[in-house]
Amino acid sequence: MKETVWERLEKGEYIDIDHPNIDEYLATTRKCLLATMRYNTEPMSSDDARKVLSEIVGYEVDPMTNVIPPFNCDLGFNIILGKNVLINYKCTFLDTAKITVGDNVLIGPGTQIVTAMHPMEPADRRKLAVRGEPVTIEDDVWICAGVTVLPGITIGHGSIVGAGSVVTHDVPPNTTVVGNPARPIKR
């Protein structure tokens, strides 16, 4: 019996357009797209916005967590948001794998958190193959504006990522990193 797309992705393996259950994956991304479009464009109260965001991620979001539209993601259900989180305008979470955001985290506008990866071989990319590596953002992290966090990264407790940085390696706890690639400037 073939593995489902979800089982393969959970193990960090590639799926592509030839997978027998690819329609389920595409339907899930479409459903998420429609929910995020509603979240981003319809005027609604804070309570209604939290309900739609909870629908996108698949659980009840903490009342003190605030995701300011526009916000985009692939699947939604792979995003785990802690308590008292602020995700500012124009953030994109490509959640092919889990994105875990701890408590008391600030994420600046225009930040991209990417778990999706594509193969190195052109023939495999032609099949739109994708897999994911999880990203973890621990408690009390501040990610400034315009940051890109690449697949497989952990940003340690209490750390700061400077504006415009590209995070290509794990960030130890209580460390400030800046630049492209992001490098420590303060521990």
C-alpha positions in Angstrom: 0.0 0.0 0.0 1.3 3.4 -1.0 1.9 6.0 1.7 -0.4 9.0 1.8 1.0 12.4 0.9 0.7 13.3 4.6 2.7 10.3 5.8 5.5 11.1 3.3 5.6 14.7 4.2 5.6 13.9 7.9 8.7 11.8 7.3 10.4 14.6 5.3 10.1 12.8 2.0 9.2 14.2 -1.4 5.7 14.2 -2.9 5.1 15.1 -6.5 2.4 15.3 -9.2 2.6 11.6 -9.7 1.6 10.7 -6.2 -1.7 8.8 -6.2 -3.1 11.1 -3.4 -1.8 14.4 -4.8 -5.4 15.6 -5.4 -6.0 15.5 -1.6 -2.9 17.7 -1.1 -4.0 20.1 -3.8 -7.5 20.3 -2.3 -6.1 21.1 1.1 -3.9 23.9 -0.2 -6.9 25.3 -2.1 -9.1 25.2 1.1 -6.3 27.0 3.0 -6.0 29.6 0.2 -9.7 30.3 0.3 -9.7 30.6 4.1 -6.7 33.0 4.1 -8.3 35.1 1.4 -11.3 35.5 3.6 -9.1 36.3 6.6 -7.1 38.8 4.6 -10.0 40.6 2.8 -13.2 40.5 4.7 -13.9 43.1 7.4 -14.5 41.3 10.7 -14.4 41.7 14.4 -11.4 40.5 16.4 -13.4 37.5 17.6 -14.5 36.6 14.0 -10.9 37.0 12.8 -9.7 34.6 15.6 -12.4 32.1 14.5 -11.2 32.2 10.9 -7.6 31.9 12.0 -8.5 29.0 14.2 -10.2 27.4 11.2 -7.0 27.9 9.1 -4.7 26.3 11.7 -7.2 23.7 13.0 -7.3 24.6 16.7 -8.4 27.5 18.9 -5.9 30.3 18.8 -4.9 32.0 22.1 -7.0 35.2 22.6 -3.8 37.2 23.0 -2.3 36.0 19.8 -2.7 38.4 16.9 -1.9 37.7 13.2 -2.3 40.9 11.3 -3.5 40.5 7.7 -2.4 39.9 5.1 -1.1 36.5 6.1 -0.4 33.6 3.8 0.3 29.9 4.3 0.2 26.6 2.4 -1.7 24.2 4.6 -2.4 26.0 7.9 -2.6 22.9 10.0 1.2 22.6 10.2 1.4 26.0 12.1 1.5 25.8 15.9 1.1 29.3 17.5 1.9 29.8 21.2 0.4 32.3 23.6 0.8 36.1 23.2 2.2 36.0 19.7 2.2 38.9 17.3 2.7 38.2 13.6 2.7 41.5 11.8 1.6 42.5 8.3 2.5 40.6 5.1 4.0 37.5 6.7 4.2 34.2 4.7 4.5 30.8 6.4 5.2 28.0 3.9 4.1 25.1 6.2 4.9 22.0 4.2 6.4 20.8 7.5 5.6 22.0 11.0 6.2 25.6 12.0 6.2 25.9 15.8 6.0 29.4 17.3 6.5 29.6 21.0 5.0 32.0 23.6 5.6 35.8 23.6 7.1 35.8 20.1 7.1 38.9 17.9 7.4 38.4 14.1 7.9 41.6 12.1 6.2 42.6 8.9 7.2 40.9 5.6 8.8 37.9 7.3 8.9 34.6 5.4 9.2 31.3 7.3 9.9 28.6 4.8 9.8 24.8 5.4 9.4 23.8 1.7 12.3 22.3 -0.2 12.6 21.2 -3.8 15.0 18.7 -5.3 18.3 19.6 -6.8 17.8 17.6 -10.0 15.8 19.5 -12.7 13.9 16.3 -13.8 12.6 16.0 -10.3 11.7 19.7 -10.0 9.7 19.3 -13.3 7.3 17.0 -11.3 6.8 19.8 -8.8 8.4 17.6 -6.1 8.3 19.2 -2.6 9.2 18.1 0.9 9.6 20.0 4.2 11.9 20.5 7.1 10.3 21.9 10.3 11.1 25.3 11.7 11.0 26.0 15.5 10.9 29.5 17.0 11.2 29.2 20.8 9.7 31.4 23.5 10.5 35.1 23.8 12.0 35.5 20.3 11.8 38.8 18.3 12.1 38.4 14.6 12.4 41.9 13.1 11.0 43.1 9.7 11.7 41.4 6.4 13.4 38.3 7.7 13.6 35.0 5.9 13.9 31.8 7.9 14.9 28.8 5.9 13.9 25.1 6.3 15.0 23.1 9.3 16.0 26.1 11.5 15.5 26.5 15.2 15.7 30.0 16.7 16.5 29.6 20.4 14.7 31.1 23.4 15.1 34.9 23.9 16.9 35.5 20.6 16.6 38.4 18.2 16.9 38.3 14.4 17.7 41.7 12.9 15.7 43.2 10.1 16.3 41.8 6.6 18.3 38.8 7.8 18.3 35.4 6.1 18.5 32.7 8.8 20.4 29.8 7.3 21.6 28.1 10.5 20.2 27.5 14.0 20.3 30.5 16.3 21.4 29.6 19.9 19.3 30.9 22.8 19.7 34.5 23.8 21.7 35.5 20.7 21.2 38.4 18.3 21.9 37.6 14.7 21.9 39.9 11.7 22.8 39.8 8.0 22.7 37.5 5.0 23.5 34.9 6.1 22.5 35.8 9.6 25.6 35.8 12.0 25.7 36.4 15.7 26.6 39.9 16.9 25.7 39.5 20.6 25.2 36.6 23.0 
